[in-house]
């Protein structure tokens, strides 16, 4: 990554000073630019506004909420929310503890100190410390950093980043008409990174493609309705030379396929695999928040070939945008109660134990009828058919 050295001020911020003040002057421009990509919803702003003046009840604080905390590199908004609130997805209330200072919760930086104040049964967050006269003390220093703004992410982004291009649910079986690998260099059966593949099909002016295997239908666990098609991600390839159709001396048309180079591989590619263009990168914030309305559904499938899933694995949900699902939604995961025989009853009837909440999901990609979610935490193995609700 390109790095640069820049002059920045490391302030000790007083009450009423914006949290964005960690990098001042010209150094603030990248952060402000990033903020435009991380919108704050009206609901989040409304929630924060309601608690901005009064703070939050002490009963809503985590039992071991620290009096002070210095933000570290590698922290996330989720991590900090867990430190202070019983329910991490209620991050707008953490922000709302001091709305005047934390104008954009997506721009919180390593090195900043959060101070917890408890007064009259309420709690508020302050940023940094001030001198008795309320002035802000600044200490100039040279700091080397990457060219990004340095703001901490909302969640551990590295857990979902690989799946933003790889995990795709197609509304129909569009891959049936997609460009396909028709031959390999030197007749190789399997293709690895750096190998040449020959492709037929309409490229649409694109040069970077993902390679997928035959898609499988994803069905609703209850109704059996096909909600979409999930194709196994194989790798990526770049177009090197366009295909053509040329006439021979005998006026017979000859088809010459396009030439591709395999640039990355998750599993070895072969003839018949389909290609889809690499989509534009989504600069969307993944701030955790609960659904605004009741939400319930089931896990339709586990990503990959596993029979069960655990923490930090990906699952497909049978609810999508048309059901009100959004990126950033936090959902409660429920374990179905077992059927047991009541041995205390002479009739020995079969009874069903109550469902138990045993984990949390974080939605990071939403399609029309389905969504992908990351398992944030879980006590027991997760399997298709398990249900989820709003937290």
Long-range contacts (C-beta under 8 A, 24 or more apart in sequence): 1-146, 1-147, 2-146, 2-147, 3-144, 3-145, 3-146, 3-147, 4-144, 4-145, 4-147, 5-142, 5-143, 5-144, 6-142, 6-143, 6-144, 6-145, 7-140, 7-142, 7-143, 8-140, 8-141, 8-143, 9-138, 9-139, 9-140, 9-141, 10-111, 10-138, 10-139, 10-140, 10-141, 10-143, 11-128, 11-136, 11-137, 11-138, 11-139, 12-128, 12-129, 12-130, 12-136, 12-137, 12-138, 12-139, 13-101, 13-112, 13-127, 13-128, 13-129, 13-130, 13-136, 14-128, 14-129, 14-130, 14-131, 14-134, 14-135, 14-136, 15-98, 15-100, 15-101, 15-126, 15-127, 15-130, 15-134, 16-100, 16-101, 17-101, 17-127, 17-128, 17-136, 18-101, 18-103, 19-101, 19-102, 19-103, 19-104, 19-107, 19-108, 19-109, 19-112, 19-127, 20-103, 20-104, 20-107, 21-136, 22-109, 22-111, 22-112, 23-109, 23-149, 23-150, 30-147, 30-148, 30-149, 31-107, 31-149, 31-150, 31-151, 33-149, 34-106, 34-107, 34-148, 34-149, 34-151, 35-104, 35-106, 35-107, 37-283, 37-284, 37-285, 38-104, 38-106, 38-107, 38-284, 38-285, 38-287, 39-285, 40-104, 40-105, 40-106, 40-287, 41-289, 43-92, 43-289, 43-292, 44-92, 44-95, 44-287, 44-289, 45-92, 47-92, 47-93, 47-96, 48-92, 48-93, 48-95, 48-96, 48-99, 49-96, 49-99, 50-96, 51-93, 51-96, 51-97, 52-96, 52-97, 52-98, 52-99, 52-100, 54-122, 55-97, 55-117, 55-119, 55-122, 55-123, 55-124, 56-85, 56-93, 56-96, 56-97, 56-122, 56-123, 56-124, 57-121, 57-122, 57-123, 58-118, 58-121, 58-122, 58-123, 60-85, 60-86, 60-90, 60-93, 60-123, 61-85, 61-86, 61-123, 62-86, 65-116, 65-123, 66-116, 67-115, 67-116, 68-113, 68-114, 68-115, 68-116, 69-113, 69-114, 70-111, 70-112, 70-113, 70-114, 71-108, 71-109, 71-110, 71-111, 71-112, 71-113, 71-114, 71-152, 72-110, 73-110, 73-152, 75-110, 75-152, 76-152, 76-153, 76-154, 76-155, 76-156, 77-105, 77-106, 77-108, 77-152, 77-153, 77-154, 77-155, 77-287, 77-288, 78-154, 78-155, 78-156, 78-288, 80-108, 80-114, 80-152, 81-288, 84-116, 84-123, 84-125, 87-391, 88-288, 88-330, 89-288, 89-289, 89-290, 89-330, 89-391, 90-290, 91-154, 91-287, 91-288, 91-289, 92-289, 94-125, 97-123, 97-124, 97-125, 98-124, 98-125, 98-126, 98-127, 101-125, 101-126, 101-127, 102-127, 105-287, 106-151, 106-154, 106-285, 106-287, 107-149, 107-151, 108-151, 108-152, 109-150, 109-151, 109-152, 110-150, 110-152, 153-286, 154-285, 154-286, 154-287, 154-288, 154-328, 155-286, 155-288, 155-362, 155-374, 157-286, 159-312, 159-374, 160-286, 160-314, 160-364, 160-365, 160-374, 163-303, 163-314, 163-364, 163-365, 163-372, 164-281, 164-282, 164-364, 164-365, 165-210, 165-233, 165-278, 165-279, 166-210, 166-233, 166-266, 167-230, 167-233, 167-303, 167-314, 167-365, 167-372, 168-210, 168-212, 168-230, 168-231, 168-233, 168-276, 169-218, 169-227, 169-228, 169-229, 169-230, 169-316, 169-367, 169-370, 169-372, 170-215, 170-228, 170-229, 170-230, 170-231, 171-228, 171-229, 171-367, 171-368, 171-369, 172-229, 173-215, 173-229, 174-276, 175-212, 175-214, 175-215, 175-229, 175-231, 175-274, 175-276, 177-201, 178-212, 178-274, 178-275, 178-276, 179-203, 179-209, 179-258, 179-274, 179-275, 180-272, 180-273, 180-274, 180-275, 181-211, 181-260, 181-269, 181-270, 181-271, 181-272, 181-273, 181-274, 181-275, 182-257, 182-271, 183-257, 183-271, 184-270, 184-271, 189-270, 190-268, 190-269, 190-270, 191-262, 191-265, 191-268, 191-269, 191-270, 192-262, 192-265, 192-268, 193-235, 193-262, 193-263, 193-264, 193-265, 194-261, 194-262, 195-261, 195-262, 196-240, 196-259, 196-260, 196-261, 196-262, 197-237, 197-259, 197-260, 197-261, 197-262, 197-269, 198-257, 198-258, 198-259, 198-260, 199-237, 199-239, 199-243, 199-257, 199-258, 199-259, 199-260, 199-275, 200-243, 200-255, 200-257, 200-258, 201-275, 203-239, 203-242, 203-258, 204-277, 206-239, 206-277, 206-278, 207-238, 207-239, 208-236, 208-238, 208-239, 208-277, 208-278, 209-236, 209-237, 209-238, 209-239, 209-260, 209-275, 209-276, 209-277, 209-278, 210-234, 210-235, 210-236, 210-275, 210-276, 210-277, 210-278, 211-235, 211-236, 211-237, 211-262, 211-269, 211-273, 211-274, 211-275, 212-273, 212-274, 212-275, 212-276, 213-267, 213-273, 213-274, 214-272, 214-274, 218-300, 218-301, 218-316, 218-370, 219-300, 220-298, 220-300, 220-318, 221-298, 221-299, 221-300, 221-318, 221-384, 221-385, 222-298, 222-318, 227-300, 227-318, 227-320, 227-369, 227-370, 228-367, 228-368, 228-369, 228-370, 230-301, 230-303, 230-316, 231-274, 232-267, 233-266, 234-265, 234-266, 234-267, 234-268, 234-269, 234-273, 235-262, 235-263, 235-264, 235-265, 235-266, 235-267, 235-269, 236-262, 236-263, 236-264, 236-278, 237-261, 237-262, 237-263, 237-269, 237-275, 238-263, 284-327, 285-328, 286-327, 286-328, 286-362, 286-364, 287-328, 288-328, 288-330, 288-362, 289-326, 289-328, 289-329, 289-330, 290-329, 290-330, 290-390, 290-391, 291-324, 291-325, 291-326, 291-329, 291-331, 291-390, 292-324, 293-324, 293-390, 294-389, 294-390, 295-319, 295-323, 295-324, 295-325, 295-329, 295-331, 295-388, 295-389, 295-390, 296-387, 296-388, 296-389, 296-390, 297-323, 297-387, 297-388, 298-384, 298-385, 298-386, 298-387, 298-388, 299-382, 299-383, 299-384, 299-385, 299-386, 299-387, 299-388, 300-370, 300-384, 301-384, 302-382, 302-383, 302-384, 303-372, 307-383, 308-381, 308-382, 308-383, 309-375, 309-381, 309-382, 309-383, 310-375, 310-378, 310-381, 310-382, 311-375, 311-376, 311-377, 311-378, 312-374, 312-375, 313-374, 313-375, 313-382, 314-372, 314-373, 314-374, 314-375, 315-361, 315-372, 315-373, 315-375, 315-382, 316-370, 316-371, 316-372, 316-373, 317-361, 317-363, 317-370, 317-371, 317-372, 317-373, 317-388, 318-369, 318-370, 319-369, 319-370, 319-371, 320-366, 320-367, 320-368, 320-369, 320-370, 320-371, 321-366, 321-367, 321-368, 322-368, 322-369, 323-369, 325-363, 325-366, 325-371, 326-363, 326-366, 327-363, 327-364, 327-365, 327-366, 328-362, 328-363, 328-364, 329-362, 329-363, 330-360, 330-361, 330-362, 330-363, 330-376, 330-391, 331-360, 331-361, 331-362, 331-363, 331-373, 331-388, 331-389, 331-390, 331-391, 332-357, 332-359, 332-360, 332-361, 332-388, 332-389, 332-390, 332-391, 333-357, 333-358, 333-359, 333-360, 333-361, 333-375, 333-378, 333-382, 333-386, 333-387, 333-388, 334-358, 334-386, 334-387, 334-388, 334-389, 335-379, 335-380, 335-386, 336-385, 336-386, 336-387, 355-387, 360-391, 361-388
